[in-house]
Amino acid sequence: MHRRLDLLGGSGRFVCGQERWPRPAHCCGRCCGSVASTQRVGPARRGPSRSAEALTRRPSVVLALHPHRHVQRDPELSGAPLSILHVLAPSPVGGLERVVHALAIGQHRAGHDVHVAAVLDRGADDHPFLRPLQEVGVGVTPIRVGPRAYLRERREVAAICRARRPAIVHTHGYRVDVLDAGVARSLGIPVVTTVHGFTGGDAKNRLYEWLQRRAFRRFDAVIAVSRPLGEALARGGVRRERLHVVPNAWAGDRPVEGAGAARQALGVPPGVFHIGWVGRLSREKGADVLLEALGRLRDVPFVASFVGTGPEQPVLERRASELGLAERIRWHGLVPDAGRLFPGFDVVVLSSRTEGTPIVLFEAMAAGVPIVATAVGGVPDVVGEDEALLVPSEAPDTLAAAIRAVFAMPEAAAARARGAQERLRRRFSMEPWLRRYEAIYRSLLRPRA
């Protein structure tokens, strides 16, 4: 039942999580039974790092997080609150932003001193990313900069670091990974990044992602949100002793609407089969593949709701008209807190070409809605065949057949949805996820023995 993560050959690199490990008698159980456990690639390495307190270089040890050899905390550090600075350039809404919300709020509630620096366009006075943090008391500093004001951005990040003296700086996203993480390192502060995935896209975006991959070499810890993403990072040159895999978790405290109220809010009448798709309307999310699949379901009395915005929307709307689907598709745009409307769907479709650990999948699982998803990235580690219908990417015929199966066999679909709810509760809870992040942070602060 042990599962080896053979990234670069050798032995000793095992994946823990998803209850694949028989627990030995000495195991505390804090990592097993949850994919929120850390998966560490490679053996422990001793090497220099920097202390946030002294702001000078001194030796430290980065410990490998073996599945059954948990990090032994320094007594002086154990239980002591940490000062953590998260840095990102947020979109209005998205998976990355949701993960940062969950992480910062969870750490704040656990007693840590958490602050978020958000790089925003100049004039963005009421950015929707800020509100959930401010409502619970997480400190937020907006950094408002104009286009290409990179030096000013770095100066402002440096000023925040000097004023707050965080023990850890944690960055999210290619912009701050490339521009701002080096500021913290120059001040002797350990830097961590969470890699939420790569989207490819146009030449400009591919250049940004290439720069981000090069920047990973300078981080004290690089955290991937899925096993395949971790494997790709290892192949791309991220040092094995600095690479962790920590799949996302589900906070589980978000209120939802009843099915009738949710359908009414989305303008969908009762009695029709309601197909839901939520995400950014960009190529990597595969909304075009779902449109092609819907063109093969003309005999099914469906309405499809696309929730989200993005650069592909005009092309998608034209294609929907060409397929004769314009009257059966609702383009809702950006809907704040869209997860509350999931009970209004009869099936949630995730048609992505690439994914990390998608939050939209957690939302569907929490709402008890049947799922059809492409088996890409971390998706198969979140749901299996007992919880969802998984299909290849770029396969509209197979996708259409899976949606038709949900429509034709609602009892079987409902049983899978119940299984997905239970799996979410059992394997993706917040506590072990937050512990794994804290263990990584603390391992970077421990002085060399």
The 8 nearest C-alpha neighbors of each residue, nearest first, counted from 0:
[[1, 19, 2, 20, 21, 18, 3, 15],
 [2, 0, 20, 19, 3, 13, 21, 14],
 [1, 3, 14, 13, 0, 4, 19, 15],
 [4, 2, 13, 5, 14, 12, 1, 11],
 [3, 5, 13, 14, 6, 12, 2, 40],
 [6, 4, 8, 3, 7, 12, 9, 13],
 [5, 7, 4, 8, 230, 233, 234, 40],
 [6, 8, 5, 9, 233, 234, 41, 239],
 [9, 7, 5, 6, 10, 12, 4, 11],
 [8, 10, 7, 11, 5, 12, 6, 41],
 [11, 9, 12, 8, 5, 13, 3, 41],
 [10, 12, 13, 9, 41, 42, 3, 65],
 [13, 11, 40, 10, 41, 4, 3, 5],
 [14, 12, 3, 4, 11, 2, 15, 38],
 [13, 15, 38, 4, 3, 2, 16, 12],
 [14, 16, 66, 38, 13, 31, 20, 36],
 [15, 17, 34, 33, 31, 18, 32, 36],
 [16, 18, 34, 32, 33, 19, 426, 31],
 [19, 17, 32, 16, 20, 31, 33, 21],
 [20, 18, 17, 0, 1, 16, 21, 15],
 [19, 21, 18, 1, 22, 0, 15, 31],
 [22, 20, 23, 19, 0, 18, 1, 31],
 [21, 23, 20, 26, 24, 28, 31, 25],
 [24, 22, 25, 26, 21, 67, 20, 27],
 [23, 25, 26, 22, 27, 21, 28, 67],
 [24, 26, 23, 27, 67, 22, 28, 68],
 [27, 25, 28, 23, 24, 67, 22, 68],
 [26, 28, 29, 25, 30, 67, 24, 69],
 [29, 27, 31, 26, 30, 22, 32, 67],
 [28, 30, 27, 31, 431, 36, 26, 32],
 [29, 31, 36, 28, 33, 32, 16, 431],
 [32, 30, 16, 28, 33, 18, 29, 15],
 [31, 33, 18, 17, 16, 426, 30, 34],
 [34, 32, 426, 16, 35, 17, 31, 36],
 [33, 35, 16, 17, 36, 426, 246, 427],
 [34, 36, 432, 33, 246, 245, 431, 427],
 [37, 35, 30, 34, 33, 16, 245, 435],
 [36, 38, 245, 244, 435, 243, 39, 35],
 [39, 37, 244, 243, 14, 15, 36, 245],
 [38, 40, 243, 64, 63, 37, 242, 41],
 [41, 39, 239, 12, 242, 240, 243, 38],
 [40, 42, 239, 240, 12, 39, 43, 63],
 [43, 41, 63, 240, 44, 40, 11, 12],
 [42, 44, 63, 62, 240, 61, 41, 45],
 [45, 43, 61, 240, 46, 42, 60, 62],
 [44, 46, 60, 61, 59, 43, 47, 447],
 [45, 47, 60, 59, 58, 44, 48, 61],
 [48, 46, 58, 59, 57, 49, 56, 45],
 [47, 49, 59, 58, 57, 56, 46, 50],
 [50, 48, 56, 187, 57, 188, 55, 189],
 [49, 51, 52, 53, 54, 187, 188, 55],
 [50, 52, 188, 166, 54, 187, 53, 49],
 [51, 53, 50, 54, 166, 164, 55, 188],
 [52, 54, 55, 50, 51, 187, 49, 56],
 [55, 53, 187, 51, 50, 52, 186, 49],
 [56, 54, 53, 187, 49, 50, 57, 51],
 [57, 55, 49, 48, 187, 50, 54, 58],
 [56, 58, 49, 48, 47, 55, 59, 50],
 [59, 57, 47, 447, 48, 46, 446, 56],
 [58, 60, 447, 446, 47, 48, 46, 445],
 [61, 59, 45, 447, 46, 62, 446, 44],
 [60, 62, 442, 44, 443, 45, 43, 63],
 [63, 61, 43, 60, 442, 64, 44, 70],
 [62, 64, 43, 42, 65, 39, 61, 240],
 [63, 65, 39, 69, 62, 66, 70, 68],
 [64, 66, 68, 67, 63, 69, 39, 38],
 [67, 65, 15, 68, 64, 69, 30, 14],
 [68, 66, 65, 26, 69, 25, 23, 27],
 [69, 67, 65, 66, 70, 64, 26, 71],
 [68, 70, 67, 64, 71, 65, 66, 27],
 [69, 71, 72, 64, 68, 438, 62, 442],
 [72, 70, 69, 73, 68, 74, 77, 442],
 [73, 71, 77, 70, 74, 76, 441, 442],
 [72, 74, 76, 75, 77, 71, 445, 441],
 [75, 73, 77, 76, 72, 78, 71, 79],
 [74, 76, 73, 77, 79, 72, 78, 445],
 [77, 75, 73, 74, 79, 78, 72, 441],
 [78, 76, 74, 72, 79, 75, 73, 441],
 [77, 79, 76, 80, 74, 75, 81, 72],
 [78, 80, 76, 77, 81, 75, 111, 110],
 [81, 79, 111, 110, 78, 112, 82, 76],
 [82, 80, 111, 112, 83, 79, 166, 165],
 [81, 83, 112, 165, 166, 113, 111, 167],
 [84, 82, 113, 167, 165, 81, 168, 166],
 [83, 85, 168, 114, 115, 113, 169, 165],
 [86, 84, 115, 169, 170, 168, 116, 114],
 [85, 87, 170, 116, 115, 117, 169, 171],
 [88, 86, 171, 117, 89, 175, 170, 118],
 [87, 89, 118, 117, 119, 175, 90, 174],
 [90, 88, 87, 96, 91, 117, 128, 118],
 [89, 91, 92, 93, 88, 96, 128, 95],
 [92, 90, 127, 128, 89, 126, 93, 96],
 [93, 91, 90, 96, 128, 94, 97, 127],
 [94, 92, 96, 95, 97, 90, 91, 278],
 [93, 95, 97, 96, 358, 98, 357, 92],
 [96, 94, 98, 97, 93, 99, 195, 171],
 [95, 97, 99, 93, 94, 98, 92, 100],
 [98, 96, 100, 94, 95, 99, 93, 101],
 [97, 99, 101, 95, 100, 96, 102, 94],
 [98, 100, 102, 96, 101, 97, 103, 95],
 [101, 99, 97, 98, 103, 102, 104, 96],
 [102, 100, 98, 104, 99, 103, 105, 97],
 [101, 103, 99, 105, 100, 104, 106, 98],
 [102, 104, 106, 100, 105, 101, 99, 107],
 [103, 105, 107, 101, 106, 102, 100, 108],
 [106, 104, 102, 108, 107, 103, 101, 109],
 [105, 107, 109, 103, 108, 104, 111, 102],
 [108, 106, 104, 111, 109, 110, 105, 113],
 [107, 109, 105, 110, 106, 104, 111, 103],
 [110, 108, 106, 107, 111, 105, 80, 104],
 [111, 109, 108, 107, 80, 106, 112, 81],
 [112, 110, 80, 81, 107, 106, 113, 109],
 [111, 113, 82, 81, 83, 107, 110, 114],
 [114, 112, 83, 107, 111, 82, 84, 137],
 [113, 115, 138, 84, 139, 137, 85, 83],
 [116, 114, 85, 139, 84, 86, 117, 138],
 [115, 117, 86, 140, 141, 139, 85, 118],
 [116, 118, 141, 87, 88, 142, 86, 119],
 [117, 119, 88, 142, 143, 141, 87, 116],
 [120, 118, 143, 142, 117, 88, 121, 123],
 [121, 119, 143, 144, 123, 145, 122, 118],
 [120, 122, 143, 144, 145, 123, 119, 124],
 [121, 123, 124, 120, 143, 119, 125, 144],
 [124, 122, 121, 120, 125, 126, 119, 143],
 [123, 125, 122, 126, 121, 141, 119, 143],
 [126, 124, 123, 127, 129, 130, 128, 122],
 [125, 127, 128, 129, 123, 124, 91, 130],
 [128, 126, 129, 91, 130, 125, 92, 131],
 [129, 127, 126, 91, 130, 92, 89, 131],
 [130, 128, 127, 132, 126, 131, 133, 139],
 [129, 131, 133, 132, 127, 128, 134, 126],
 [132, 130, 134, 133, 129, 135, 128, 100],
 [133, 131, 137, 130, 134, 129, 135, 136],
 [132, 134, 136, 130, 135, 137, 131, 129],
 [133, 135, 131, 132, 136, 130, 137, 129],
 [136, 134, 133, 132, 137, 131, 104, 107],
 [135, 137, 133, 134, 138, 132, 107, 104],
 [138, 136, 132, 133, 135, 114, 113, 139],
 [137, 139, 114, 136, 115, 133, 113, 140],
 [140, 138, 115, 114, 116, 137, 141, 133],
 [139, 141, 116, 115, 117, 142, 138, 114],
 [142, 140, 117, 116, 143, 118, 139, 119],
 [143, 141, 118, 117, 119, 144, 140, 116],
 [144, 142, 121, 119, 120, 141, 118, 145],
 [145, 143, 121, 120, 148, 142, 119, 152],
 [144, 146, 121, 148, 120, 147, 143, 119],
 [147, 145, 148, 144, 120, 149, 121, 143],
 [146, 148, 149, 145, 144, 150, 152, 151],
 [149, 147, 145, 146, 151, 150, 144, 152],
 [148, 150, 152, 147, 151, 153, 178, 144],
 [151, 149, 153, 152, 148, 154, 147, 155],
 [150, 152, 154, 149, 153, 148, 155, 144],
 [151, 153, 149, 155, 150, 154, 156, 148],
 [152, 154, 156, 150, 151, 155, 179, 157],
 [155, 153, 157, 151, 152, 156, 158, 150],
 [156, 154, 158, 152, 157, 153, 151, 159],
 [155, 157, 153, 159, 158, 154, 160, 152],
 [156, 158, 154, 160, 155, 159, 182, 153],
 [157, 159, 155, 161, 156, 160, 162, 154],
 [160, 158, 162, 156, 157, 161, 163, 155],
 [161, 159, 157, 164, 163, 158, 162, 156],
 [162, 160, 158, 164, 159, 163, 157, 186],
 [161, 163, 159, 160, 164, 158, 157, 165],
 [162, 164, 160, 165, 161, 159, 82, 84],
 [165, 163, 160, 161, 162, 166, 51, 52],
 [166, 164, 82, 167, 83, 163, 84, 160],
 [165, 167, 51, 82, 83, 188, 81, 164],
 [168, 166, 83, 165, 189, 190, 188, 169],
 [167, 169, 84, 190, 85, 83, 191, 189],
 [168, 170, 191, 85, 192, 190, 84, 86],
 [171, 169, 86, 192, 85, 87, 176, 175],
 [170, 172, 87, 193, 192, 86, 176, 175],
 [173, 171, 174, 175, 176, 87, 170, 194],
 [172, 174, 176, 211, 175, 177, 208, 207],
 [175, 173, 177, 176, 172, 178, 88, 207],
 [174, 176, 179, 178, 177, 173, 87, 172],
 [177, 175, 173, 180, 174, 178, 170, 172],
 [176, 178, 175, 174, 211, 214, 173, 179],
 [179, 177, 175, 176, 174, 180, 153, 181],
 [178, 180, 175, 182, 181, 153, 176, 177],
 [181, 179, 182, 176, 183, 178, 175, 190],
 [180, 182, 184, 183, 179, 185, 178, 177],
 [183, 181, 185, 180, 179, 184, 157, 186],
 [182, 184, 186, 188, 185, 181, 180, 187],
 [185, 183, 181, 187, 188, 186, 182, 189],
 [184, 186, 182, 183, 187, 181, 188, 180],
 [187, 185, 183, 184, 188, 54, 182, 51],
 [186, 188, 54, 49, 184, 185, 51, 55],
 [187, 189, 51, 184, 183, 186, 49, 50],
 [190, 188, 167, 219, 49, 184, 168, 187],
 [191, 189, 168, 219, 218, 169, 167, 188],
 [192, 190, 169, 220, 219, 221, 218, 168],
 [193, 191, 170, 221, 169, 171, 222, 194],
 [192, 194, 222, 171, 223, 221, 195, 170],
 [195, 193, 223, 196, 222, 192, 224, 171],
 [194, 196, 224, 355, 193, 95, 223, 197],
 [197, 195, 355, 194, 354, 198, 228, 224],
 [196, 198, 199, 208, 195, 353, 354, 194],
 [197, 199, 283, 200, 196, 353, 204, 205],
 [200, 198, 205, 197, 204, 201, 283, 208],
 [199, 201, 204, 198, 205, 202, 282, 283],
 [200, 202, 204, 203, 205, 199, 206, 198],
 [201, 203, 205, 204, 206, 200, 199, 207],
 [204, 202, 206, 205, 201, 207, 200, 208],
 [203, 205, 207, 206, 201, 202, 200, 208],
 [206, 204, 202, 208, 199, 207, 203, 209],
 [205, 207, 209, 203, 204, 208, 202, 210],
 [208, 206, 204, 210, 205, 209, 211, 203],
 [207, 209, 211, 205, 210, 206, 212, 204],
 [210, 208, 206, 212, 211, 207, 205, 213],
 [209, 211, 213, 207, 208, 212, 214, 206],
 [210, 212, 208, 214, 173, 209, 213, 177],
 [213, 211, 209, 215, 214, 210, 208, 235],
 [212, 214, 210, 211, 215, 216, 209, 217],
 [213, 215, 211, 216, 212, 177, 217, 210],
 [216, 214, 212, 217, 218, 213, 211, 237],
 [217, 215, 214, 218, 237, 213, 238, 236],
 [216, 218, 215, 214, 219, 181, 213, 184],
 [219, 217, 220, 215, 190, 216, 191, 221],
 [218, 220, 190, 191, 189, 241, 217, 221],
 [221, 219, 241, 191, 218, 242, 222, 192],
 [220, 222, 242, 192, 191, 241, 193, 243],
 [223, 221, 193, 243, 244, 194, 242, 192],
 [222, 224, 244, 194, 229, 225, 193, 228],
 [223, 225, 246, 245, 355, 195, 244, 356],
 [226, 224, 377, 246, 228, 355, 223, 227],
 [225, 227, 229, 228, 244, 230, 377, 224],
 [228, 226, 230, 229, 225, 376, 231, 377],
 [227, 229, 231, 225, 230, 226, 223, 232],
 [230, 228, 226, 232, 223, 227, 231, 244],
 [229, 231, 227, 233, 228, 232, 6, 234],
 [232, 230, 228, 234, 229, 233, 235, 227],
 [233, 231, 235, 229, 234, 230, 237, 228],
 [234, 232, 237, 230, 235, 236, 231, 229],
 [233, 235, 231, 232, 236, 230, 237, 6],
 [236, 234, 232, 233, 231, 237, 212, 230],
 [235, 237, 233, 234, 238, 232, 216, 239],
 [238, 236, 233, 232, 216, 235, 239, 215],
 [239, 237, 241, 240, 236, 242, 233, 216],
 [238, 240, 41, 40, 242, 241, 237, 233],
 [239, 241, 41, 238, 242, 43, 44, 42],
 [240, 242, 220, 239, 238, 221, 219, 243],
 [241, 243, 221, 239, 240, 40, 222, 220],
 [244, 242, 39, 222, 38, 37, 223, 221],
 [243, 245, 223, 38, 37, 222, 224, 229],
 [244, 246, 37, 224, 35, 36, 223, 243],
 [247, 245, 224, 225, 35, 34, 356, 244],
 [246, 248, 224, 356, 245, 35, 249, 98],
 [249, 247, 427, 429, 428, 432, 35, 250],
 [248, 250, 251, 428, 427, 429, 361, 247],
 [249, 251, 252, 429, 101, 248, 428, 253],
 [252, 250, 249, 253, 365, 428, 424, 429],
 [253, 251, 250, 254, 249, 255, 365, 101],
 [252, 254, 251, 255, 339, 250, 338, 336],
 [255, 253, 339, 252, 256, 338, 251, 336],
 [256, 254, 339, 340, 253, 257, 338, 342],
 [257, 255, 339, 261, 340, 260, 258, 342],
 [256, 258, 260, 259, 261, 342, 255, 343],
 [257, 259, 343, 342, 261, 260, 262, 256],
 [260, 258, 262, 261, 257, 263, 343, 269],
 [259, 261, 263, 257, 262, 258, 256, 264],
 [260, 262, 343, 340, 264, 258, 263, 259],
 [263, 261, 343, 265, 267, 259, 264, 260],
 [262, 264, 266, 260, 265, 261, 267, 259],
 [265, 263, 261, 262, 266, 260, 267, 340],
 [264, 266, 262, 263, 267, 261, 331, 304],
 [267, 265, 263, 264, 262, 268, 329, 261],
 [266, 268, 262, 265, 263, 269, 302, 273],
 [269, 267, 266, 270, 271, 262, 263, 259],
 [270, 268, 271, 267, 262, 259, 272, 263],
 [269, 271, 268, 272, 273, 300, 267, 301],
 [272, 270, 301, 269, 300, 273, 302, 268],
 [271, 273, 301, 300, 345, 302, 274, 270],
 [274, 272, 302, 345, 344, 301, 303, 271],
 [275, 273, 303, 346, 344, 345, 347, 302],
 [276, 274, 347, 304, 344, 303, 346, 348],
 [275, 277, 305, 348, 347, 304, 306, 349],
 [278, 276, 306, 305, 307, 275, 359, 279],
 [279, 277, 307, 280, 306, 276, 284, 93],
 [278, 280, 307, 309, 308, 281, 284, 277],
 [281, 279, 309, 308, 311, 312, 310, 278],
 [282, 280, 311, 279, 309, 283, 284, 310],
 [281, 283, 284, 285, 280, 311, 200, 286],
 [282, 284, 352, 285, 281, 198, 351, 353],
 [285, 283, 351, 282, 281, 286, 352, 350],
 [286, 284, 351, 350, 288, 287, 283, 282],
 [285, 287, 289, 288, 284, 290, 350, 280],
 [288, 286, 290, 285, 289, 315, 291, 282],
 [289, 287, 291, 285, 286, 290, 395, 393],
 [288, 290, 292, 286, 287, 291, 293, 350],
 [291, 289, 287, 293, 292, 288, 294, 286],
 [290, 292, 294, 288, 289, 293, 395, 287],
 [291, 293, 395, 399, 289, 294, 295, 290],
 [294, 292, 290, 296, 295, 291, 289, 399],
 [293, 295, 291, 292, 296, 322, 297, 290],
 [294, 296, 293, 292, 297, 399, 291, 396],
 [297, 295, 293, 299, 298, 294, 399, 292],
 [298, 296, 299, 295, 294, 293, 300, 301],
 [297, 299, 296, 300, 295, 301, 294, 403],
 [298, 300, 296, 297, 301, 403, 272, 406],
 [301, 299, 271, 272, 298, 302, 297, 296],
 [302, 300, 272, 271, 299, 273, 303, 274],
 [301, 303, 327, 273, 328, 274, 272, 271],
 [304, 302, 274, 328, 273, 275, 329, 327],
 [303, 305, 329, 275, 328, 276, 274, 306],
 [304, 306, 276, 330, 277, 329, 331, 275],
 [307, 305, 277, 331, 332, 276, 304, 333],
 [308, 306, 333, 332, 278, 279, 277, 280],
 [309, 307, 332, 280, 279, 333, 312, 306],
 [308, 310, 280, 279, 311, 281, 312, 307],
 [309, 311, 312, 281, 280, 308, 313, 279],
 [310, 312, 281, 280, 314, 309, 313, 315],
 [311, 313, 315, 314, 310, 309, 280, 316],
 [314, 312, 316, 315, 311, 317, 310, 318],
 [315, 313, 317, 311, 312, 316, 318, 310],
 [316, 314, 312, 318, 317, 313, 311, 319],
 [315, 317, 319, 313, 318, 314, 312, 320],
 [318, 316, 320, 314, 315, 319, 313, 321],
 [317, 319, 321, 315, 320, 316, 322, 314],
 [318, 320, 316, 324, 322, 317, 325, 321],
 [319, 321, 325, 323, 317, 318, 322, 324],
 [322, 320, 318, 323, 319, 317, 324, 325],
 [323, 321, 319, 320, 324, 294, 318, 325],
 [324, 322, 320, 321, 325, 319, 326, 294],
 [325, 323, 319, 327, 322, 326, 320, 328],
 [324, 326, 320, 319, 327, 328, 323, 316],
 [327, 325, 324, 328, 323, 329, 320, 302],
 [328, 326, 302, 324, 325, 303, 329, 301],
 [327, 329, 303, 325, 326, 302, 304, 324],
 [330, 328, 304, 331, 305, 303, 327, 302],
 [331, 329, 305, 332, 304, 306, 328, 307],
 [332, 330, 306, 329, 305, 333, 307, 304],
 [333, 331, 307, 308, 306, 330, 334, 305],
 [332, 334, 307, 308, 306, 335, 331, 92],
 [333, 335, 337, 332, 336, 306, 307, 331],
 [336, 334, 337, 333, 92, 127, 338, 91],
 [335, 337, 338, 339, 334, 340, 92, 253],
 [336, 338, 334, 339, 335, 340, 341, 306],
 [339, 337, 340, 336, 341, 362, 255, 359],
 [255, 338, 340, 337, 256, 341, 254, 336],
 [341, 339, 261, 338, 342, 337, 343, 256],
 [340, 342, 343, 338, 344, 339, 366, 363],
 [343, 341, 258, 344, 340, 366, 257, 261],
 [342, 344, 258, 261, 262, 341, 340, 259],
 [345, 343, 273, 346, 342, 275, 341, 274],
 [346, 344, 273, 274, 272, 368, 343, 369],
 [347, 345, 369, 274, 344, 370, 368, 275],
 [348, 346, 275, 370, 276, 274, 369, 371],
 [349, 347, 371, 276, 372, 370, 350, 275],
 [348, 350, 372, 351, 373, 371, 276, 347],
 [351, 349, 285, 373, 372, 348, 289, 284],
 [352, 350, 284, 285, 353, 349, 283, 373],
 [351, 353, 283, 392, 285, 284, 375, 350],
 [352, 354, 351, 375, 376, 283, 198, 284],
 [355, 353, 376, 375, 356, 357, 377, 196],
 [354, 356, 377, 196, 225, 376, 224, 357],
 [355, 357, 377, 225, 224, 247, 246, 354],
 [358, 356, 359, 360, 355, 354, 94, 361],
 [357, 359, 361, 360, 94, 362, 356, 97],
 [360, 358, 362, 357, 361, 363, 277, 94],
 [359, 361, 363, 358, 362, 357, 364, 349],
 [362, 360, 364, 358, 359, 363, 365, 249],
 [363, 361, 359, 365, 360, 364, 338, 366],
 [362, 364, 366, 360, 368, 361, 365, 367],
 [363, 365, 420, 361, 367, 419, 362, 366],
 [364, 366, 362, 363, 367, 420, 361, 423],
 [367, 365, 363, 364, 368, 342, 341, 362],
 [366, 368, 416, 364, 365, 420, 417, 363],
 [367, 369, 363, 366, 416, 346, 364, 370],
 [370, 368, 416, 346, 412, 413, 347, 367],
 [371, 369, 347, 387, 346, 348, 372, 368],
 [370, 372, 388, 348, 387, 389, 347, 349],
 [373, 371, 349, 389, 348, 350, 390, 370],
 [372, 374, 390, 392, 391, 350, 389, 375],
 [373, 375, 389, 379, 391, 378, 390, 372],
 [376, 374, 373, 353, 378, 354, 377, 352],
 [377, 375, 354, 355, 378, 227, 353, 228],
 [376, 378, 225, 356, 355, 380, 379, 375],
 [377, 379, 381, 380, 376, 375, 374, 356],
 [380, 378, 382, 381, 374, 377, 383, 375],
 [381, 379, 377, 378, 382, 383, 225, 17],
 [380, 382, 378, 379, 377, 383, 356, 360],
 [383, 381, 379, 386, 380, 387, 378, 419],
 [384, 382, 385, 386, 379, 387, 381, 380],
 [383, 385, 387, 386, 388, 389, 382, 415],
 [384, 386, 383, 415, 387, 418, 382, 419],
 [385, 387, 415, 419, 418, 384, 383, 382],
 [388, 386, 370, 384, 371, 415, 385, 389],
 [387, 389, 371, 384, 372, 370, 401, 390],
 [390, 388, 372, 373, 374, 371, 387, 384],
 [389, 391, 373, 374, 372, 398, 397, 392],
 [392, 390, 373, 374, 394, 393, 389, 397],
 [391, 393, 373, 394, 352, 390, 350, 351],
 [392, 394, 288, 395, 391, 352, 285, 350],
 [393, 395, 392, 397, 396, 391, 398, 288],
 [396, 394, 292, 398, 397, 288, 291, 399],
 [397, 395, 399, 398, 394, 292, 400, 295],
 [398, 396, 400, 399, 395, 394, 401, 390],
 [397, 399, 395, 401, 400, 396, 292, 394],
 [398, 400, 292, 402, 396, 397, 401, 395],
 [399, 401, 403, 397, 398, 402, 404, 396],
 [400, 402, 404, 398, 403, 399, 397, 388],
 [403, 401, 399, 405, 404, 400, 398, 406],
 [402, 404, 400, 406, 401, 405, 407, 399],
 [405, 403, 401, 407, 402, 406, 408, 400],
 [406, 404, 402, 408, 403, 412, 407, 409],
 [405, 407, 403, 404, 408, 409, 402, 272],
 [406, 408, 404, 405, 403, 409, 402, 410],
 [409, 407, 405, 410, 411, 406, 404, 412],
 [410, 408, 412, 411, 405, 406, 413, 407],
 [411, 409, 413, 412, 408, 414, 405, 415],
 [412, 410, 414, 413, 409, 408, 415, 405],
 [411, 413, 409, 415, 410, 414, 405, 369],
 [414, 412, 416, 410, 415, 411, 409, 369],
 [415, 413, 411, 417, 416, 412, 410, 418],
 [414, 416, 386, 418, 412, 413, 417, 385],
 [415, 417, 369, 413, 419, 367, 418, 414],
 [418, 416, 420, 414, 419, 415, 367, 413],
 [417, 419, 415, 421, 416, 386, 420, 422],
 [418, 420, 386, 416, 422, 364, 417, 421],
 [421, 419, 364, 417, 423, 418, 422, 365],
 [420, 422, 424, 418, 423, 419, 425, 417],
 [421, 423, 419, 425, 424, 420, 426, 418],
 [424, 422, 420, 427, 421, 425, 426, 419],
 [423, 425, 421, 422, 426, 427, 428, 420],
 [426, 424, 422, 423, 421, 427, 428, 33],
 [427, 425, 33, 423, 422, 424, 34, 428],
 [426, 428, 248, 423, 249, 35, 33, 424],
 [429, 427, 248, 249, 430, 426, 424, 431],
 [428, 430, 432, 248, 250, 431, 433, 249],
 [429, 431, 433, 432, 428, 434, 105, 435],
 [432, 430, 434, 433, 429, 35, 435, 29],
 [431, 433, 35, 429, 435, 430, 434, 248],
 [432, 434, 436, 430, 435, 431, 429, 437],
 [435, 433, 431, 437, 432, 436, 438, 430],
 [436, 434, 438, 432, 437, 433, 37, 36],
 [435, 437, 439, 433, 438, 434, 440, 432],
 [436, 438, 434, 440, 439, 435, 441, 433],
 [439, 437, 435, 441, 436, 440, 434, 442],
 [438, 440, 442, 436, 437, 441, 435, 443],
 [441, 439, 437, 438, 443, 442, 436, 167],
 [440, 442, 444, 438, 443, 439, 437, 445],
 [441, 443, 439, 445, 444, 440, 61, 438],
 [442, 444, 441, 440, 445, 61, 439, 189],
 [445, 443, 441, 442, 446, 50, 440, 59],
 [444, 446, 442, 443, 59, 441, 447, 60],
 [447, 445, 59, 58, 448, 444, 60, 57],
 [446, 448, 59, 60, 58, 445, 45, 46],
 [447, 446, 59, 60, 445, 58, 45, 73]]
